[in-house]
């Protein structure tokens, strides 16, 4: 190398060194400035978050809603609402694998970090950025505890900053074991349960100290999404999640793979009777809505003793679901409902739809549907109270009222029939004639007295059940005939107490008194027996005296059967939520099948007996029924009416603008105990 070359290299190196020195000074200078500003901004952010931090002295206070527990007639728990807390448990009292399952899934480095898991946070940020969505969270158990105790679920930078500060405070003031213990006793596990002990009792029927390894894994698995992964919502999903937790425990070196495999296959829990039993959910919702009307709004934990019979409820759900699954799709029938009550109105079972999980709309109490011919019961009751009897003869044939011409099923008419046959065959022509002769206002009054509160139109078609009502109201109205003509108020609550045992409400009273005369009640049982013996509801026959009425609305949109025995009154409705027509489903088909199977099941061990007949008693109007609509039946005509064999007088009365008046000179046909000739006819009707 020459001297010139050496000089040139030295001259070129000096500017590079100078440039590097300037760059280092610049970097140091502005790095220092950035650090100062960063520190200043951090201090401001910390001050902003710390300014309105919640009071940490309230660590041991539990913010909760009052709970309501619904108890069935046998003392079993139907449902719980509100916040349920179990006993506080010490970490040392839990099986070692339970907290291990939680740590392996929620915060694997819990015992090594200082409240923030920087490595886990960095990993979560990376995964979320690469996935383009929120996939992982970086919160530690300390942060989750801080959020659960002190903060709201709000998603904001301010709330996240407070969560970090509180987590650091917890780490400074408590040991790791204390933090984990607090967390396990406060965290939410779904279904209104807080704390590991309450969750174990809720889902598995025993305290957390007795939880198996698989149950512990299932509990830990719920923490990610309590409403989704709890076994009440989806047992299969909860089991899959628990299996994943067991693998997390293997990865964290808490257990060996063979232990995890054994736990998954040998100790998979059967959900407790309480959890598994989630029967009566429609019933529970219906009852819960009534609690405040009895005791007002209370901040105390309440226990509500109900009338529900778990065996009957389970049978109702099973038979309804089975029949609809087997026969519904073929007949374009997708929904059904059932209400069963004792003759005095105690609701023993209620099913508001085929699947509560799919739809919480209660079709037994909320759906307004046309009862069809099931409404004829009120027409015939009004007629019997006005002096007609089951043996009165009518002509079943085509009639026209204005532009309306009601027809029978398959447009078949039977000519001369008595009212017993007309009711058993559900003959529309006779029902309309009877309604017009008795007077629509008296038919409306009869329905209202028996418990129908929904509006009833005052037109000729009411005889065929064109005014909408609910299954609960129809079942209640029919219960009157099993209750010796006495009014029925449906009820589900026997008593309400605080959890400490103080009685806030206890049921008393027996209903509104007699709402159907003794004679009319007996005559209604006469014609209702014919429906089941040989009429449209003959498939409802069971091992004891049974009575009832079928109903089908126009175009097969609704199918009903309400039947009664001495011990139980049950109503069934089948249809579609959108009002779509079914494939010729009548009250005598699907509803009767459900009714028959349910009643045969729940009454199997009940000795057969007949409904007791009323022997007299004054008729009173139920509350809310206008007095001028109550038919005057206390002193019927000396010679009760029998319609003329034809319908000319009826049409004259209708076309003349007034209601037809019975011929008081006719005599009432005497009922007979012999089977009438018309029982031999082939076509028994299908309503």
BALUM-340239 format. One record per residue (C-alpha): residue number from 1; x, y negated, z. Coordinates in pm, whole numbers, plus 50000, padded with zeros to 5 digits. Last residue first. Example, Ala and Ser with C-alpha at 12.3 -4.5 7.8 and 13.67 -1.06 7.14 Angstrom:
! residues 2
 num  east north    up
   2 51367 50106 50714
   1 51230 50450 50780
! end
This chain:
! residues 687
 num  east north    up
 687 38716 53320 51485
 686 38728 53659 51314
 685 38374 53787 51288
 684 38244 54130 51382
 683 38178 54246 51025
 682 38055 54603 51048
 681 37722 54549 51221
 680 37650 54795 51501
 679 37667 54527 51771
 678 37371 54368 51594
 677 37132 54621 51739
 676 37164 54479 52087
 675 37340 54666 52368
 674 37087 54702 52645
 673 37100 54470 52947
 672 36836 54239 52796
 671 36794 53866 52831
 670 36435 53737 52825
 669 36346 53501 52542
 668 36249 53157 52666
 667 35896 53057 52572
 666 35784 52792 52328
 665 35564 52497 52416
 664 35857 52274 52496
 663 35952 52256 52129
 662 36304 52121 52146
 661 36362 51759 52038
 660 36594 51690 51748
 659 36802 51375 51780
 658 36690 51071 51584
 657 36753 50926 51238
 656 36460 51084 51057
 655 36706 51293 50865
 654 36811 51453 51190
 653 36459 51513 51325
 652 36330 51644 50995
 651 36637 51864 50962
 650 36575 52015 51304
 649 36204 52067 51236
 648 36285 52250 50913
 647 36543 52476 51069
 646 36344 52800 51073
 645 36265 53038 51356
 644 36151 52755 51575
 643 36376 52683 51867
 642 36296 52829 52209
 641 36232 52586 52485
 640 36211 52642 52860
 639 35855 52684 52998
 638 35834 52505 53330
 637 36069 52241 53198
 636 36387 52203 53396
 635 36393 52024 53732
 634 36754 51982 53846
 633 36869 51982 53489
 632 36897 51611 53419
 631 37192 51600 53186
 630 37483 51384 53303
 629 37539 51112 53044
 628 37356 50843 53241
 627 37584 50904 53537
 626 37895 50818 53339
 625 38161 51079 53412
 624 38465 50929 53583
 623 38454 51144 53891
 622 38280 51472 53833
 621 37900 51481 53817
 620 37730 51699 54075
 619 37514 52006 54036
 618 37352 52137 54353
 617 37420 52490 54461
 616 37308 52835 54367
 615 37410 53199 54367
 614 37740 53184 54185
 613 37871 53511 54038
 612 38197 53664 54155
 611 38429 53747 53863
 610 38470 54123 53839
 609 38736 54332 54002
 608 39036 54534 53889
 607 39306 54599 54151
 606 39621 54393 54073
 605 39926 54602 53985
 604 39897 54566 53608
 603 39766 54209 53632
 602 40087 54043 53509
 601 40145 54282 53219
 600 39794 54332 53091
 599 39740 53956 53109
 598 40052 53878 52905
 597 39992 54144 52640
 596 39625 54052 52597
 595 39684 53676 52587
 594 39966 53702 52331
 593 39757 53931 52108
 592 39451 53709 52154
 591 39644 53400 52046
 590 39785 53580 51739
 589 39453 53719 51606
 588 39108 53630 51741
 587 39184 53260 51754
 586 39243 53270 51382
 585 39558 53283 51171
 584 39457 53271 50804
 583 39810 53198 50685
 582 39878 52891 50896
 581 39796 52541 50779
 580 40052 52270 50849
 579 39975 52044 51144
 578 40335 51923 51169
 577 40388 52091 51504
 576 40257 52422 51374
 575 39992 52644 51534
 574 39916 52880 51822
 573 39733 52797 52146
 572 39682 53027 52446
 571 39470 52972 52759
 570 39481 53188 53069
 569 39249 53211 53368
 568 39362 53452 53640
 567 39223 53651 53930
 566 38855 53719 53854
 565 38926 53726 53481
 564 38933 53452 53223
 563 39013 53398 52859
 562 39098 53097 52645
 561 39194 53185 52290
 560 39303 52928 52040
 559 39418 52894 51677
 558 39505 52559 51522
 557 39574 52453 51162
 556 39369 52736 51012
 555 39216 52513 50742
 554 38978 52359 50997
 553 39030 52457 51359
 552 39008 52808 51499
 551 38872 52893 51843
 550 38823 53209 52043
 549 38621 53231 52361
 548 38657 53416 52688
 547 38553 53678 52938
 546 38728 53977 53093
 545 38603 54259 53316
 544 38897 54490 53390
 543 39143 54722 53214
 542 39202 54489 52917
 541 39003 54386 52612
 540 39156 54088 52429
 539 39127 54257 52089
 538 38749 54201 52115
 537 38792 53825 52085
 536 38568 53766 51781
 535 38286 53971 51926
 534 38252 54321 52067
 533 38331 54326 52438
 532 38556 54018 52444
 531 38311 53774 52283
 530 38019 53952 52452
 529 38166 53879 52793
 528 38171 53509 52705
 527 37796 53526 52635
 526 37712 53664 52979
 525 37973 53453 53157
 524 37804 53148 53008
 523 37468 53275 53135
 522 37607 53310 53485
 521 37746 52956 53475
 520 37417 52823 53340
 519 37225 52982 53627
 518 37466 52851 53891
 517 37469 52498 53752
 516 37797 52360 53623
 515 37996 52081 53791
 514 37987 52205 54151
 513 38241 52039 54375
 512 38516 51793 54278
 511 38813 52001 54393
 510 38925 52201 54697
 509 39097 51967 54936
 508 39444 51970 55087
 507 39796 51964 54947
 506 40082 51863 55172
 505 40291 51551 55121
 504 40591 51388 55292
 503 40677 51672 55530
 502 41013 51619 55702
 501 41230 51930 55658
 500 41579 51780 55633
 499 41582 51829 55257
 498 41280 51604 55252
 497 40945 51770 55205
 496 40685 51797 54929
 495 40403 52051 54948
 494 40164 52251 54734
 493 40248 52101 54396
 492 40130 52260 54069
 491 39770 52149 54039
 490 39485 52179 53791
 489 39169 52017 53925
 488 38878 52257 53898
 487 38506 52190 53927
 486 38282 52453 54078
 485 38069 52671 53851
 484 38150 52991 54037
 483 38526 52941 54003
 482 38573 53181 53711
 481 38332 52968 53507
 480 38513 52649 53614
 479 38841 52798 53491
 478 38718 52734 53136
 477 38756 52359 53187
 476 39107 52399 53328
 475 39213 52609 53030
 474 39078 52346 52791
 473 39249 52064 52980
 472 39585 52242 52986
 471 39558 52331 52616
 470 39516 51967 52528
 469 39233 51782 52353
 468 39134 51671 52004
 467 38782 51608 51880
 466 38688 51834 51587
 465 38565 52116 51808
 464 38288 52268 51596
 463 38005 52116 51801
 462 38188 51783 51772
 461 38103 51789 51400
 460 37761 51626 51452
 459 37911 51298 51567
 458 37982 51134 51900
 457 38360 51164 51905
 456 38521 51297 52221
 455 38804 51097 52379
 454 39047 51296 52599
 453 38938 51358 52957
 452 38804 51714 52927
 451 38762 51834 53286
 450 38444 52037 53324
 449 38230 51729 53378
 448 38372 51573 53063
 447 38281 51872 52848
 446 37927 51881 52987
 445 37887 51506 52934
 444 37997 51534 52572
 443 37741 51812 52513
 442 37477 51599 52684
 441 37562 51302 52464
 440 37539 51525 52160
 439 37177 51611 52228
 438 37033 51952 52308
 437 36876 51981 51961
 436 37179 51847 51776
 435 37423 52062 51970
 434 37210 52373 51919
 433 37183 52319 51545
 432 37559 52264 51524
 431 37632 52578 51725
 430 37386 52783 51517
 429 37551 52687 51188
 428 37899 52742 51323
 427 37852 53106 51422
 426 38118 53203 51674
 425 38043 53577 51646
 424 38015 53612 52024
 423 37845 53272 52057
 422 37586 53337 51784
 421 37536 53690 51915
 420 37453 53565 52264
 419 37249 53279 52119
 418 37008 53513 51942
 417 37031 53588 51574
 416 36794 53566 51276
 415 36994 53522 50956
 414 37349 53648 50970
 413 37541 53407 50745
 412 37872 53466 50568
 411 38066 53171 50430
 410 38396 53357 50490
 409 38388 53214 50844
 408 38071 53011 50880
 407 37982 52689 50699
 406 37913 52330 50796
 405 37741 52107 50537
 404 37813 51737 50576
 403 37660 51485 50336
 402 37380 51398 50577
 401 37348 51698 50800
 400 37313 52008 50585
 399 37230 52360 50692
 398 37314 52703 50550
 397 37195 52995 50760
 396 37198 53135 51111
 395 36838 53117 51224
 394 36802 53088 51598
 393 36657 53314 51868
 392 36687 53251 52243
 391 36825 53557 52424
 390 37135 53390 52569
 389 36916 53125 52736
 388 36796 52771 52670
 387 36680 52555 52959
 386 36877 52233 52938
 385 37154 52378 53151
 384 37180 52663 52903
 383 37205 52416 52616
 382 37471 52203 52783
 381 37670 52519 52855
 380 37625 52634 52495
 379 37767 52311 52355
 378 38045 52305 52613
 377 38154 52659 52521
 376 38138 52559 52156
 375 38468 52375 52211
 374 38661 52701 52160
 373 38513 52687 51810
 372 38777 52440 51697
 371 39003 52322 51978
 370 39149 52036 51770
 369 39496 51950 51893
 368 39651 51689 52122
 367 39998 51803 52224
 366 40123 51673 52558
 365 40022 51927 52822
 364 40056 52274 52670
 363 40259 52161 52370
 362 40536 52035 52594
 361 40798 51864 52378
 360 41137 51985 52502
 359 41232 52125 52162
 358 41506 52367 52053
 357 41626 52443 52405
 356 41270 52478 52528
 355 41202 52748 52268
 354 40864 52890 52158
 353 40671 52601 52309
 352 40512 52457 52621
 351 40503 52772 52831
 350 40325 52738 53164
 349 40279 52989 53443
 348 40108 52999 53782
 347 39909 52676 53767
 346 39688 52661 54077
 345 39348 52553 53940
 344 39091 52719 54170
 343 39035 53009 53927
 342 39409 53081 53930
 341 39612 52936 53646
 340 39785 53047 53326
 339 39886 52806 53049
 338 40034 52918 52717
 337 40181 52745 52413
 336 40265 52844 52057
 335 40474 52725 51764
 334 40596 52847 51425
 333 40295 53004 51254
 332 40342 53063 50880
 331 40177 53406 50906
 330 40478 53623 50826
 329 40705 53395 51032
 328 40477 53417 51339
 327 40438 53794 51365
 326 40756 53932 51521
 325 40917 53616 51657
 324 40583 53471 51767
 323 40485 53790 51945
 322 40820 53823 52121
 321 40842 53457 52224
 320 40490 53456 52370
 319 40541 53787 52546
 318 40876 53688 52697
 317 40781 53337 52806
 316 40456 53449 52967
 315 40622 53746 53137
 314 40890 53523 53288
 313 40628 53279 53411
 312 40415 53557 53557
 311 40711 53703 53745
 310 40828 53357 53856
 309 40485 53260 53998
 308 40478 52879 53993
 307 40258 52713 54257
 306 40519 52460 54365
 305 40706 52367 54681
 304 40894 52044 54611
 303 41215 51979 54804
 302 41329 51617 54806
 301 41666 51449 54860
 300 41599 51099 54989
 299 41618 50780 54782
 298 41244 50796 54726
 297 41015 50664 54455
 296 40652 50718 54548
 295 40544 51026 54744
 294 40260 51180 54541
 293 40276 50978 54218
 292 40656 51004 54230
 291 40639 51384 54211
 290 40415 51405 53903
 289 40678 51376 53629
 288 40883 51642 53806
 287 40593 51887 53779
 286 40568 51862 53400
 285 40944 51887 53358
 284 40950 52198 53578
 283 40665 52362 53386
 282 40842 52311 53054
 281 41156 52454 53214
 280 40970 52750 53361
 279 41252 52997 53340
 278 41613 52888 53377
 277 41653 53211 53547
 276 42008 53278 53441
 275 42121 52991 53655
 274 41922 53084 53964
 273 41969 53456 53914
 272 42341 53390 53883
 271 42516 53414 53546
 270 42669 53752 53489
 269 43036 53692 53523
 268 43314 53833 53304
 267 43515 54034 53551
 266 43634 54335 53354
 265 43704 54219 53001
 264 43834 53866 53046
 263 44004 53938 53379
 262 44178 54246 53238
 261 44310 54053 52940
 260 44437 53772 53163
 259 44609 54019 53395
 258 44770 54193 53096
 257 44899 53858 52971
 256 45070 53775 53298
 255 44950 53501 53533
 254 45061 53153 53640
 253 45334 53128 53378
 252 45184 52810 53222
 251 45134 52994 52893
 250 44953 53275 53077
 249 44727 53024 53252
 248 44653 52861 52916
 247 44556 53205 52785
 246 44309 53238 53073
 245 44169 52897 52984
 244 44108 53018 52626
 243 43908 53313 52760
 242 43703 53068 52969
 241 43619 52868 52655
 240 43496 53180 52480
 239 43283 53268 52784
 238 43129 52919 52797
 237 43048 52935 52424
 236 42871 53267 52472
 235 42680 53142 52776
 234 42550 52835 52595
 233 42368 52564 52788
 232 42326 52745 53116
 231 42678 52884 53087
 230 42838 52537 53106
 229 43058 52452 52807
 228 42852 52183 52636
 227 42722 51977 52927
 226 43052 51997 53113
 225 43278 51899 52818
 224 43648 51929 52906
 223 43578 52019 53269
 222 43370 52324 53177
 221 43678 52535 53106
 220 43793 52511 53464
 219 43463 52660 53581
 218 43489 52939 53322
 217 43846 53014 53426
 216 43739 53034 53789
 215 43455 53268 53691
 214 43710 53482 53507
 213 43937 53493 53811
 212 43652 53575 54046
 211 43491 53307 54260
 210 43441 53393 54628
 209 43593 53072 54772
 208 43383 52879 54519
 207 43067 52978 54706
 206 42815 53225 54558
 205 42527 53229 54309
 204 42730 53225 53988
 203 42623 52910 53804
 202 42482 52686 54075
 201 42684 52827 54365
 200 43008 52800 54171
 199 42917 52450 54053
 198 42828 52330 54403
 197 43159 52464 54534
 196 43372 52315 54256
 195 43234 51965 54299
 194 42948 51780 54137
 193 42644 51955 53988
 192 42371 51787 53782
 191 42368 52058 53514
 190 42734 51987 53430
 189 43057 52044 53621
 188 43137 51690 53740
 187 43455 51634 53946
 186 43433 51537 54311
 185 43543 51834 54524
 184 43800 51960 54273
 183 43951 51613 54240
 182 43979 51555 54612
 181 44158 51889 54650
 180 44393 51810 54363
 179 44478 51472 54515
 178 44532 51626 54858
 177 44757 51895 54713
 176 44964 51635 54529
 175 45013 51436 54847
 174 44829 51111 54899
 173 44914 50741 54932
 172 45169 50689 54655
 171 45007 50925 54405
 170 44668 50767 54470
 169 44805 50418 54410
 168 44968 50531 54085
 167 44634 50677 53972
 166 44463 50352 54072
 165 44699 50147 53856
 164 44658 50384 53559
 163 44276 50382 53585
 162 44275 50003 53610
 161 44465 49985 53283
 160 44221 50226 53120
 159 43927 50013 53238
 158 44081 49699 53088
 157 44175 49875 52765
 156 43812 49983 52722
 155 43598 50298 52720
 154 43339 50265 52997
 153 43289 50585 53199
 152 43271 50374 53519
 151 43545 50348 53779
 150 43629 50428 54141
 149 43580 50795 54216
 148 43563 50963 53877
 147 43813 50728 53709
 146 44071 50759 53987
 145 44022 51138 53991
 144 44073 51152 53615
 143 44390 50946 53644
 142 44529 51173 53917
 141 44434 51481 53715
 140 44638 51337 53431
 139 44497 51163 53126
 138 44667 51224 52793
 137 44365 51310 52584
 136 44370 51521 52271
 135 44171 51521 51947
 134 44075 51157 51890
 133 44086 51112 51513
 132 44332 51069 51229
 131 44479 51414 51290
 130 44837 51289 51268
 129 44762 50989 51487
 128 44569 51194 51745
 127 44843 51456 51763
 126 45118 51195 51807
 125 44928 51000 52072
 124 44849 51321 52263
 123 45214 51429 52254
 122 45328 51090 52382
 121 45074 51106 52664
 120 45183 51458 52758
 119 45543 51348 52777
 118 45456 51036 52970
 117 45246 51228 53224
 116 45130 50947 53451
 115 45068 51007 53822
 114 45432 51058 53915
 113 45486 51378 53715
 112 45616 51716 53841
 111 45323 51876 54029
 110 45065 51793 53762
 109 45281 51913 53471
 108 45009 52145 53333
 107 44733 51883 53363
 106 44381 51985 53253
 105 44401 52344 53134
 104 44685 52499 53333
 103 44603 52276 53632
 102 44237 52383 53641
 101 44316 52753 53604
 100 44583 52723 53873
  99 44330 52557 54104
  98 44115 52873 54069
  97 44396 53130 54052
  96 44506 53064 54410
  95 44169 53172 54554
  94 44021 52875 54738
  93 44039 52827 55114
  92 44385 52665 55103
  91 44256 52394 54870
  90 44000 52289 55127
  89 43634 52292 55025
  88 43378 52015 55056
  87 43035 52177 55067
  86 42830 52155 54749
  85 42701 51840 54587
  84 42389 51812 54370
  83 42316 51490 54183
  82 41969 51452 54038
  81 41735 51725 53924
  80 41717 52084 54038
  79 41519 52367 53882
  78 41317 52677 53964
  77 41471 52769 54298
  76 41327 53084 54454
  75 41088 53059 54750
  74 40831 53307 54618
  73 40588 53031 54514
  72 40859 52857 54315
  71 41084 52580 54446
  70 41157 52255 54264
  69 41460 52065 54394
  68 41468 51687 54358
  67 41797 51505 54407
  66 41866 51148 54513
  65 42126 50989 54289
  64 42486 50972 54394
  63 42777 50748 54473
  62 42987 50934 54726
  61 43189 50733 54975
  60 43523 50881 55084
  59 43738 50658 54865
  58 43544 50347 54960
  57 43860 50190 55107
  56 43988 50170 54750
  55 43767 49867 54685
  54 43732 49843 54310
  53 44000 49661 54110
  52 43886 49317 54004
  51 44215 49130 53985
  50 44424 49443 53938
  49 44348 49478 53568
  48 44417 49113 53492
  47 44720 49114 53718
  46 44853 49421 53540
  45 44789 49259 53202
  44 44957 48933 53314
  43 45254 49128 53450
  42 45275 49324 53128
  41 45262 49002 52926
  40 45549 48860 53136
  39 45747 49180 53106
  38 45699 49180 52733
  37 45789 48811 52718
  36 46105 48871 52918
  35 46184 49183 52723
  34 46123 49004 52395
  33 46354 48720 52502
  32 46620 48967 52611
  31 46586 49150 52283
  30 46606 48813 52114
  29 46937 48736 52270
  28 47081 49083 52263
  27 46981 49134 51901
  26 47116 48797 51799
  25 47443 48854 51990
  24 47476 49198 51833
  23 47403 49059 51488
  22 47658 48779 51539
  21 47919 49031 51646
  20 47840 49254 51349
  19 47873 48959 51112
  18 48210 48861 51261
  17 48333 49215 51235
  16 48224 49224 50873
  15 48379 48883 50804
  14 48715 49002 50953
  13 48724 49324 50756
  12 48745 49147 50416
  11 49054 48939 50515
  10 49228 49240 50660
   9 49169 49440 50345
   8 49304 49157 50126
   7 49610 49116 50340
   6 49693 49483 50326
   5 49655 49493 49949
   4 49882 49191 49913
   3 50142 49352 50131
   2 50141 49657 49911
   1 50000 50000 50000
! end
